Amino acid sequence: MASVTFRDETATGRALEEFSLPDLPDLPDRISARELVRLRVREEVARHNAAPSHHFRGLVRPSDAEAELNGYRMRTARRLDWETQADAAEAAFARNGFLLLVGDRQIVDLDTEIDLTADPVVSFVKLVPLVGG
């Protein structure tokens, strides 16, 4: 059984937050980057939906939410749809909203196959546009 650790990092490589999904019976040893992004989003949305609140800590901003330090503030505490969030994450990746790093390499295509037995840590670096240019 494969396991995976998802880590959010700053652009300088400092870890901000991480969570692991150990020994998943349905997780193959090799998986596409797209499936990993969707798996991460599904897990973070499931954690949020277990106790919905006004604050969401996730990879991408839910609709009708404002960015704030360490997450997003929603107008009302509500459950989120993981597939909508996963689709938004794929779109964010396509427009360089975040970098995806596995081991010592950057993943530039969501169809890239990743060997989780060799690289069980997947890092996400959110990119923030510069103000004024």
C-alpha positions as a Markdown table, in Angstrom:
| # | Residue | x | y | z |
|---|---|---|---|---|
| 1 | Met | 0.0 | 0.0 | 0.0 |
| 2 | Ala | 1.3 | 3.4 | -0.9 |
| 3 | Ser | 1.2 | 6.5 | 1.3 |
| 4 | Val | 1.6 | 10.2 | 0.5 |
| 5 | Thr | 2.5 | 13.3 | 2.4 |
| 6 | Phe | 1.2 | 16.7 | 1.1 |
| 7 | Arg | 3.2 | 19.7 | 2.1 |
| 8 | Asp | 2.6 | 23.4 | 1.5 |
| 9 | Glu | 5.8 | 25.4 | 1.3 |
| 10 | Thr | 6.9 | 28.9 | 0.8 |
| 11 | Ala | 8.8 | 29.9 | -2.4 |
| 12 | Thr | 12.0 | 29.6 | -0.3 |
| 13 | Gly | 11.2 | 26.0 | 0.7 |
| 14 | Arg | 10.0 | 26.6 | 4.3 |
| 15 | Ala | 7.2 | 24.1 | 5.2 |
| 16 | Leu | 4.0 | 25.8 | 6.2 |
| 17 | Glu | 1.7 | 22.8 | 6.8 |
| 18 | Glu | 1.6 | 19.2 | 5.9 |
| 19 | Phe | -0.7 | 16.2 | 6.2 |
| 20 | Ser | -0.2 | 12.5 | 5.4 |
| 21 | Leu | -2.4 | 9.8 | 4.0 |
| 22 | Pro | -0.7 | 6.6 | 5.1 |
| 23 | Asp | -1.3 | 3.1 | 3.8 |
| 24 | Leu | -4.2 | 3.9 | 1.4 |
| 25 | Pro | -5.4 | 0.6 | 0.0 |
| 26 | Asp | -6.8 | 2.1 | -3.2 |
| 27 | Leu | -3.7 | 4.2 | -3.9 |
| 28 | Pro | -1.4 | 2.7 | -6.5 |
| 29 | Asp | 2.4 | 3.0 | -6.2 |
| 30 | Arg | 2.3 | 5.1 | -9.4 |
| 31 | Ile | -0.2 | 7.9 | -9.9 |
| 32 | Ser | -0.6 | 10.9 | -12.1 |
| 33 | Ala | 0.0 | 14.4 | -10.8 |
| 34 | Arg | -3.6 | 15.2 | -11.7 |
| 35 | Glu | -4.9 | 12.3 | -9.5 |
| 36 | Leu | -2.6 | 13.5 | -6.7 |
| 37 | Val | -3.9 | 17.1 | -6.8 |
| 38 | Arg | -7.5 | 15.8 | -6.8 |
| 39 | Leu | -6.7 | 13.4 | -3.9 |
| 40 | Arg | -5.3 | 16.3 | -1.9 |
| 41 | Val | -8.3 | 18.5 | -2.6 |
| 42 | Arg | -10.7 | 15.7 | -1.8 |
| 43 | Glu | -9.0 | 15.1 | 1.6 |
| 44 | Glu | -8.9 | 18.8 | 2.6 |
| 45 | Val | -12.5 | 19.3 | 1.6 |
| 46 | Ala | -13.6 | 16.2 | 3.5 |
| 47 | Arg | -11.8 | 17.6 | 6.6 |
| 48 | His | -13.5 | 20.9 | 6.2 |
| 49 | Asn | -16.9 | 19.3 | 5.6 |
| 50 | Ala | -16.6 | 17.2 | 8.8 |
| 51 | Ala | -17.0 | 20.5 | 10.7 |
| 52 | Pro | -17.9 | 23.4 | 8.3 |
| 53 | Ser | -16.8 | 26.8 | 9.4 |
| 54 | His | -16.2 | 30.3 | 7.9 |
| 55 | His | -12.5 | 29.5 | 7.4 |
| 56 | Phe | -11.1 | 27.1 | 4.8 |
| 57 | Arg | -7.5 | 26.1 | 4.7 |
| 58 | Gly | -7.0 | 24.6 | 1.2 |
| 59 | Leu | -5.1 | 24.7 | -2.0 |
| 60 | Val | -7.6 | 27.0 | -3.9 |
| 61 | Arg | -10.1 | 29.6 | -2.9 |
| 62 | Pro | -13.7 | 28.5 | -2.7 |
| 63 | Ser | -16.2 | 30.6 | -4.6 |
| 64 | Asp | -17.5 | 33.5 | -2.6 |
| 65 | Ala | -14.5 | 33.5 | -0.3 |
| 66 | Glu | -11.8 | 36.1 | 0.5 |
| 67 | Ala | -8.1 | 35.3 | 0.9 |
| 68 | Glu | -6.8 | 35.9 | 4.4 |
| 69 | Leu | -3.6 | 34.9 | 6.2 |
| 70 | Asn | -3.4 | 31.1 | 6.2 |
| 71 | Gly | -6.5 | 30.4 | 4.2 |
| 72 | Tyr | -9.8 | 31.7 | 3.0 |
| 73 | Arg | -12.7 | 33.3 | 4.8 |
| 74 | Met | -16.2 | 32.4 | 3.5 |
| 75 | Arg | -19.2 | 34.6 | 4.1 |
| 76 | Thr | -21.2 | 31.7 | 5.6 |
| 77 | Ala | -20.0 | 28.4 | 7.1 |
| 78 | Arg | -20.9 | 25.8 | 4.6 |
| 79 | Arg | -20.0 | 22.5 | 3.1 |
| 80 | Leu | -17.8 | 22.5 | -0.1 |
| 81 | Asp | -18.0 | 20.3 | -3.1 |
| 82 | Trp | -14.7 | 18.5 | -3.6 |
| 83 | Glu | -15.0 | 18.1 | -7.3 |
| 84 | Thr | -15.6 | 21.8 | -7.8 |
| 85 | Gln | -12.6 | 22.6 | -5.7 |
| 86 | Ala | -10.5 | 19.9 | -7.6 |
| 87 | Asp | -11.5 | 21.4 | -11.0 |
| 88 | Ala | -10.5 | 24.8 | -9.7 |
| 89 | Ala | -7.1 | 23.4 | -8.5 |
| 90 | Glu | -6.4 | 21.9 | -12.0 |
| 91 | Ala | -7.3 | 25.3 | -13.5 |
| 92 | Ala | -5.0 | 27.1 | -11.0 |
| 93 | Phe | -2.1 | 24.7 | -11.9 |
| 94 | Ala | -2.6 | 25.4 | -15.6 |
| 95 | Arg | -2.3 | 29.2 | -15.0 |
| 96 | Asn | 0.7 | 28.8 | -12.7 |
| 97 | Gly | -1.3 | 29.4 | -9.5 |
| 98 | Phe | 1.0 | 27.0 | -7.7 |
| 99 | Leu | 4.0 | 24.8 | -8.3 |
| 100 | Leu | 4.0 | 21.1 | -7.7 |
| 101 | Leu | 7.3 | 19.5 | -6.5 |
| 102 | Val | 8.0 | 15.8 | -6.1 |
| 103 | Gly | 11.4 | 15.0 | -4.7 |
| 104 | Asp | 13.9 | 17.2 | -6.4 |
| 105 | Arg | 11.8 | 17.9 | -9.5 |
| 106 | Gln | 9.1 | 20.3 | -10.6 |
| 107 | Ile | 6.0 | 18.7 | -12.2 |
| 108 | Val | 5.0 | 20.8 | -15.2 |
| 109 | Asp | 2.3 | 18.4 | -16.6 |
| 110 | Leu | -0.6 | 17.0 | -14.7 |
| 111 | Asp | -0.4 | 13.8 | -16.7 |
| 112 | Thr | 3.1 | 13.1 | -15.3 |
| 113 | Glu | 3.3 | 9.7 | -13.5 |
| 114 | Ile | 4.8 | 9.8 | -10.0 |
| 115 | Asp | 6.2 | 6.8 | -8.2 |
| 116 | Leu | 5.0 | 7.2 | -4.6 |
| 117 | Thr | 7.4 | 4.5 | -3.4 |
| 118 | Ala | 10.3 | 6.6 | -4.4 |
| 119 | Asp | 8.8 | 10.1 | -3.8 |
| 120 | Pro | 6.1 | 10.0 | -1.1 |
| 121 | Val | 6.3 | 13.7 | -0.4 |
| 122 | Val | 4.4 | 16.1 | -2.7 |
| 123 | Ser | 5.0 | 19.8 | -2.1 |
| 124 | Phe | 2.8 | 22.7 | -3.2 |
| 125 | Val | 4.1 | 26.2 | -3.5 |
| 126 | Lys | 1.3 | 28.8 | -4.0 |
| 127 | Leu | 2.4 | 31.6 | -6.2 |
| 128 | Val | 1.2 | 35.1 | -5.5 |
| 129 | Pro | 1.1 | 37.8 | -8.2 |
| 130 | Leu | 3.2 | 40.8 | -7.5 |
| 131 | Val | 1.4 | 44.0 | -6.8 |
| 132 | Gly | 2.0 | 46.7 | -9.4 |
| 133 | Gly | 3.8 | 44.6 | -12.0 |
